[in-house]
């Protein structure tokens, strides 16, 4: 998410000019402009003195190094994404069929490993029966040739949803090639999309490739210049929209022959695999952000993390420059932190409209709420006049009967765009699917299919519709959907998680958007429990975090469980009182803004950061080339 944009409507000291691309973007995410070496590295020389590729699992507890001999080595990090805590697992896997080992990557849940070879010009796929566990890896027999595009591929990467693949080739010139996969992460369905992008102007021997998680930034590193180069994509993961951002970062101080680059999920850390020292080097990629004064004089700032603000390219001494900053406060803290949860409010009673309520769901923007009723065998739709505030819910006079399919509808889930609805049923034990001709309007729903499954309480789908978890009794079961969002295509993964040690009568489950945390609520203990998954949507190896929160003070028969999309608020449907109880789910405080020491503030001290959602207008002035800036908050008298 961009934290800085030019705000043309703010005009102080001159009209604003330029556009969002003129501003250095990012506060704590993929920001090479403020990258710095952490002084942290990890040697892989004991395993291989010719490393060529680097990868991590989703939560940063596993790291993988690919050697020029075609062997992948597995490491454990006792502290997530801190390579100083890495240790070799004594687990490795030889990638048969590869000639000229070049690089590796995984699919999102670690059940597929991909290697590319620069002599046989092919991508080869391997399967892991347990995600991210190399000891369970085996050849799949699937491969895909990229020789028609480039005869010397050196790096491979997929889009986050697995529907696009990217190959870096250096035969003739350094290019990134884009491929389309109609079936996510299935290279047998891959085809060249006819789109490529040259990075030859920056790096002629491009060897490493990485993207931001949303695909709007691409990074390349290679041997020529010991430098990571950043490219912007106006449409995520679409190379036809790529352009060089003129942002780069040298890693030559650590290794003069860098061969791969990758980032942690949030983009706050960058990792370089170097072949001079045969080591992984760790960098911070965002503790500050800079405003480019050469291209605009009005900016809007909404920090998503604590940030140090900087001013770049002030005019020469003697040329005055004034500019304004609209600063909007934002809360920062640990989301989905039920250990620090607290009750805040409740909806009014749902019983008059939805007697015996059981299931709960929200529209992603928090303006709609959906509740299932067992007595009426129906789903009811509500509007929230204040987004995500359950106390403002009012009935839309819109409902949808599911009585033709189930006598006991329990939980509700939706496709992210609101065009598909899923009902978990106790009688019969099934999941039912409905298509909405008008998104988020359940009156437009029609029954389209069902799945008899291990479910009697809840069913929740992954954000790309390719995975589903169901809850039956105290057992969570994982399913794969061969056709995204079509539950009739679901098949069991034969992987389950028992939560009986925490509660013997669980009623609902929730999975975080990144697929790494899972929550259940049970009515035996009236408590919410949290679990960690080793990789996204991978139940195998899931473990209880020893973190819980009791909701017994509000209701002794909790059913529905939901969170706000940012994880800051939790919702429980209390069946005893027939209301939705709302809780903060973490500890939050205002983001802290630190200003350059060159700023002289009116009154002598910098203004405090505004509260969450409140905007302050600040103005700044310099005439000595940026050695001194005079700043004040609009509405305060200038000293």
N, C-alpha and C positions, 0 to 999 in steps of 0.2 A: 504494500500500500504506500502511495506517495504521501509524504508528510508536508511537502512544500510545493505550492503552486503559485504562479503569478496571479494576483487578484486585480483585474483591470478596473474594477469598480472603485478601488481605493485610490484616491488621487491627492497626495500630499507632497508638496514640493516639486510638482511636475507630474505629467500624466504617465501612467504605467505603460511599459512597452514590453514586447517580447511575448513569449509563451512558456508553457510549463517546462519545455525541454531546455530553456535557457537557464534553469535553476538547478543547482546541485541537489539531487533528490536523495532522500533516505535518511533515517535516523535509526541506526542499529540494524539495518538490513541491507546486505549486499553492497556496502558503500566503500568502494576502493579508494575514494578520495581521502578517507580518514583511516585507512587500514594501517595496522601496525603489528610487527612481529611480537608474539607473546613471550619470546625467549623459551619456548617449549618445543621440543622435538622428540622423535622416537626413531631409533635405528632399526632397520629391517635387515641389516647386513648379515646377521647370523643365519637368517633363512635364505636370503638371495642377494647377491651383490650386483644384480642387474634388474632392479625393479622397473616395471613399465606401466602399471595401473594401480589405482587406489579407489576404494569404495567403502561406504559405511552402511549399516542397517539404519532403519528409520529413527530409532531413539538414541543412536550413538553409543550403544554398549558393545557393538561388534565392529571391527575394522578388517578390511581384506586388502592384501597386497598381491598383485599379479607379477610374476617373475618372467623374464625373457625365456626361461626354460618351459613356459607353459603351465607352471604350477601356481595355484591360488593358495595363499596362506591366510589363516584365520586368527584373529587376536580379540581379546576381551579388554574393554576399558572399564575399570571399576568406577570411574566417574564419567558420566555421559559426555562424549565429545571432547574429553581432555586426554590428548594422546600421551601426556606424561604418565598416565595411569595404565597404559597399555601393557599387555603381556601376551606372549604367544601361547595359543591353545594346544599346540602340538597336533593341530588338525590342518590338513592340506588336501588339495584335490588337483589332479592333473587333467588338463583340458585336452582330451584326445581329439584329433582331427584338426588342430590348429597348427598352421605353419607360419612361423614368425609372429609369436605372441605379441600383441600390441596393447590391448586394454580389455577391461571387464565392466559390467554393470549388472544390476539385479532388477527384477520387477518389484513392485511396491511391497509385497508380502514375503519376499525372499524365497519363493518356491521355484523361481526360475533364475538361472545364471546365464549371462550371455558373454561370449568372448569373441574378439575380432582378431584376425591374423592378417598381416600385411603381405605375406607371400601367397596365401591361397585366396586372398581378397574376399573373405567370407565371414559372416556372422554365424556362430554355432551356439545352439541352445542346450543347456543342461538342466535337469530337474532336480529339485531338492524335496524329499518327502517331508522334511521338517524345515520350515522357513529359516534361512540364514544359517543353517547347520551344514557345513561342508562335508561332514562325515556321512550325510545322507544323500550326497549328490551322485548323479549318474547321467550318462549320455541320453539325450532324448531322440536322437536321429534327425532333428530338425536343423536346417541350415538355410542361409540366404546369401546369395552372391551379390556383391556390390561392384564387381569388376567393370560393369558397363558404365559406371560413373567415375570410378577412380581405381587405379591399379595398386594403390598403396594405402589402404585405410589404417588409421592410427588411433582413433578414438570412437567410442560408441556411447550413446545416451538415448533415453526415452523421455517423452513427455510424462508428466505426473500420472496421467490417466492411461498411458500405454498405447494410445492411438497414433502416435507419431514416433518415428525413430530418426536419429541424426548420426551421421558418420562424418568424421573428419578425414580427408584424404590429402596427401601431399605430393602425389605424382604430377609433375608439371608445375602446379601451383597449389597453394593451400586453400582448400574449399571445404565448407560444411554442406552436406547434402541432406535433404529432407525426404522421408519416406512415410507413407500412410499405411496403417494397420487397421483394417476394418474390424478385426477381432483383437481386442486389447492384448498386447504383449505376445501375440502369436505371430512369429516371424514368417510362418508359412503363408500368411495372408498379406505380407508386405509387398508394396510396390513403390517404385520411385515416383515422387509427386511432381517431378519436373522443376523443382525449386532448389537452388543452391545459393550460397553466399560466399564470396571471396574474402578471406582475411589476410591475403598475401601482402597487402599494403602495410600491415602491422607485423605479421609473423609468418615467414615463409616456410618454417618447419613446425607447423602447428601439431602438437602431440597430445594435448589435454583439452577437454571440453567440459563445460558445466553450464547449467541454467539456474536462474532463480526459480522458486517453486511455482510461480505463476507464468513462467516462460517469457516475461517481458524484459529480461536481461540475460545475455549470453556472455560467457567468458572463455577465452582461449589462452593457452600458454604453450611455449615451445622453447627450442634450444637457441634460436637466433639471438634473442635480446634479453633472456632471463626475466621476462615481464609478463604479467597477466593483463590482457586487454579486455575491455568491457564494451559490449554492443547493446543497443536498445532495440526492442521489438515493439512496435505500436500495437500489434496483435500478438498475444502470447503464443509462443511456439510456432509462429509463422515466419519463416526466413525471408519471405518476400517483403516483409515490413521491417527488416533489420537495417541498422545503420551504425557505423562506428560512433561511439559517444565521446571520443577524445579523452577518455578516462582510462588510466592504466596504473599499474603498480609494480615496481621492480622487486623481485625476490632474489636478486643476485647477491645480496649480502648474506643470504643463507645457503644458496646453492646456485652454481653457475650453469647447471644443466637440468632445469626443471622439466619434468615429463608428464605430470598430470596435476589437475586442480579440481577440487570439489569443495562444497560448503555444507554446514549443518542445515537442518530443516528451516530454521528461522533466519538464516543468512547473517548471523552475528559472528560466525567463525568461518575462516577459510583454511584449507589444508593444501599444501604443496608437497608432491612426491618428487624428491630430488635424486638424481643419479650420481652427482659428484660425491655426496656424503651418504648415499643409500639410506635416506631417512625421510620421515614425514615431518613437515614443519607446520606449526599452528600460528594463525594470525587472528586478530580481532578486526572485524570489518564494519565497525560502526559505533563509535562512542561520541561522535559529533556530526554536525551537518553545517554546510556553508551556503550562504546566499550570494549569488553572483551579481555584484552591483553594476557590472558592465552591460547587463542586458535588461534590467528591470529596476524600478524604483518603488514597487509595491509588492508585498508578499503575504501569503496566508500560511500560517504555521499551526498545525495540530499535531503535537508530538505523540507518538505511540510508545515512547520510552523516555527515560531520563536522557537529556541530550545537552551537549555543549554547542552553542550557536557560534558560527563564525561568519565573517564578512570578507568576501574575496573581490579582488580587482577594483579597488577604490580608484578614483581618478587621481591624476598627478597633483602634487602639492600646488595650491593656488587655485585649483578648480573645485568649487564647492559641489557637494553632493548631498542631497537629502533623500531619505527613503522611509517607507512605513512598513510595519509588520503587524498584521492582524493575528494576534496570538489567542488561540482557543485552548482552554485547559482540557486535560484528559486524565482519567484515572489510570494508574498502572498498578500492577500487583499480580498475584498468583491466581489465575482463573481455575475453576473446577477444584478449588481447595475446600473440600467439605469439612476438613478438620477445623477450619475457622469460620464455618457457616453460622448464620444467625437469622432468626425469623424476622420478617419485616411487615408483611401484610397478607390478606387473603381476599379472594373473590367473594361476592355475595353467594348465597346458596344456589346451587344448580338444580336442586331437587324438583322444583316446580316445573321445570322444562325437561330435565333429563333425570328422571328418577333412577336411583341406584346407579350413579355414574361409576365408570370403571376405567376408561381409557382417556388419554390426554395427548394432544399434539398442538404445535404452533406453526404458523407460517414463518419463514425465515426472517421476515422483517418485524415480527412481533405484533402485527396489527390484527391477526386473526387467531382464534383459539378453537379447537375442536374437541368435543367430549362425546364418548359413547355411553349409551344407556342400555343396561341389561333388561330392565323391565319393558322398555319400548322397542328393543332390538333395533336401535337406530343411532345415527351420528348427528350431533347438533353443532351448529356453527355460531360463533360469537365474534364480535368486533371489540377491540381494545382501543379506547379513545386515546390513551397514552400507550405507545408501543411498549410491550413487555411488562406492563403494570396490570397484574391480574385483577386488582381491585376496580379497574375501569372497564371490565368486561360487561358487554350487554348482548343479549340474544338477538341474532339477525332475523329471526323468524324463518330460518332456513334449516331444513333437516333432510336426512336421507335414510330410508328404511333398508336394513340388511336382513330382514326376517326371512327372505326367500333363501338365504344362504346359511344363516346361523341363528341359533336360539340364544347364544350367549357371546355377543361381541365384547372383546376385552380391549386390547390396545390398538392404537391407530398410528400409522406411519404414512408419509407422503414422499413422492419423488420431489427433488429439489425445486422443480419448476411448477409443482402443484397440479400436474396433469394426470398423475396416477395416485391412487389411495389404496392402502393395504390394511386389512382388518385381521387381527389375530383372534381366533375363535376357540372357546373352550368346548362347546358342543356344536358341531363336531370339532375335533382337534385338527384345525386347518388354518391356512392363511388364504384370505380371499382378496382378489385384486379388482379394482374398479378404475375405469378411465373417466376423467373429467373433461368434458368438451370445452368448458370454461375453467381455466386454471383457478384453483382454490375455491371454486363455487361447488359445494357438494350436491346442490340441487341438480347439477348437470352430470352427475355420476351415473355410470352404467356398469354392470357386472361384466368382467372379461375373462376371469380364470381363477383357478384355485390350486392349492398344493396341500395334500395331506402330509403333514410333517410332524416332527417332534416339537409340538407347540401346544400350549394351552393357556399361555399368559401374554406373550409378547413376541413380536417380530420386528426387527429393525434392519434397514438396508444401508449398505455403503453408499457414499456420495456419488459413485459412478454406476451404481446399480448392479455390480458384478458379484457382490457378496451379501449374505444375509445371515444374521444371528437370530435364533429363536430361543425362547425360554419355555421350558416345560418342567413343572415341579421345581426342582433345584438344579436343573441341568440346562446349560447353554450349548446349543449345537450350531456348527458352522456349515453353511451351504454355499455353493458356487452357482451362479446363474450364467449359463452359456450365452444367453441373450440378455443383455443388460436390461434391468427393470421388468423382465418377464418372469414371474415366479413359476410359471409352468415349465420353465427351462431349468429350474433349480435341481441340484443333486447334492446329497450330503457329502461333506468332506471327510466324514468318519472321524471328526475331531470334536471333542466336547470339553466343557469345563464345569465341574461341580462346585456349587457355592453353598452346599449343605452345611459346611462347617461354620458358616456365618449366620445363615437363617434357614430354617426348615420349611418356610412357606413364602418363597419369593414371588413377587407380583409384577415387576416391571424391570426393564433394563434400558441402559443408555450407553452409547459409544461416542467418544469425542470425535470431532471432524477429522483429526489426523489418524484416528483408528488405534491409538496407543493406550488409551485409558477406557475402562469399562466400569459402569456403575450398576448396582442392583439395589432394589428396595424390597424389604421383606416385612410381612405382617406378624411374624412370630416375635420379632424383636422391635418392630416399628423403627427400623434403622436403615440408612443408606450406607452401602459398602463400596469401596473403590479397589479396582484391580489394574495391574499393568500387563500389557501385551508386549511380547518381545519384538514384534514388528507389526506394521499396520494390518489390522483385521486378521491377526494370526492367533487363534486360541491356543495353539500348541505351545506349552511353556508359560501360559498366563499365570500370574501369581497375585495373591491378595496383598495389598499394600499396608495392611494393619492400620487403615484409615477409615473412620466411620463417623456417622452423624445421626443422632436420634431425633425423630420427628414426633415422638410420643406425646410431647406437650401440646401439639396441635391436633393430632389425630391418631387413633389407635388402630386404624385399618387403612394404611397407605396403599394406593394402587398405582396411578400414573406417575411417571418420573420423566421430567424434561429439564433441559438447561437452555438459557439464552445462548444465542450463537457465539457470543464472546466468552461464555463460561463464567460470567460474573454473577448470574442469578440462577437459582435452582427452583423448580416447581414440583410440588407433590399434590396429586389428587387424593384428598382424604375422603374415603368412602363413608366414614361414620358421620361426619358433618356435612358431606356433600359439597365441599368447597375446594378450590385450588389454593393451597398455601404456598407462599412465596418467601424465599430465603436469599440473602446474599451468600455467595459461595466463594469466599476468599477475603483477603485483606487488601484493601486498595487505598492508594493515596494519590495526590496530584503528581503528575510528572514534574520533575525538577528541570528548569532551564538555567543553564550557566552561560553567562555572557563573556565576551572577550574582556581582558583586563584593560584594554584601551578605551572602554566606554566610561565616560564620566556622566553619572546619573544626576538628574534633578533631585535635590534633597539628599544626595550623597549615597543612597543605597538603591539597588535594583528593585523594581516592583516584584511582588510575589506572583507566582504563577496563578492564573485565574482558576477557579473551580471547574470541575468537569462540565463541559458544554458552554461555559461562559467565555466570551471573547473580549479581550482588551486590545486597544489600538495603541501601538508604540511608534514613536518617530525618532529618527536618528539623523545626525548631521555631521559631516566632516569637511574640512577644507585644507588639511595638511597631508593628504595622501593616505589617509587611514591610520595615521599614528595615534590620532585622538578622535573619538566619536562622542558627540553629546546626545544623550538619550533622555526622553521623558515619556510618560504615559499620558495620552490625551485625556484631558479632564483635570490634570494636575497642573498647577502653575509652574512655568519654567523658572528655575533658579537664576 
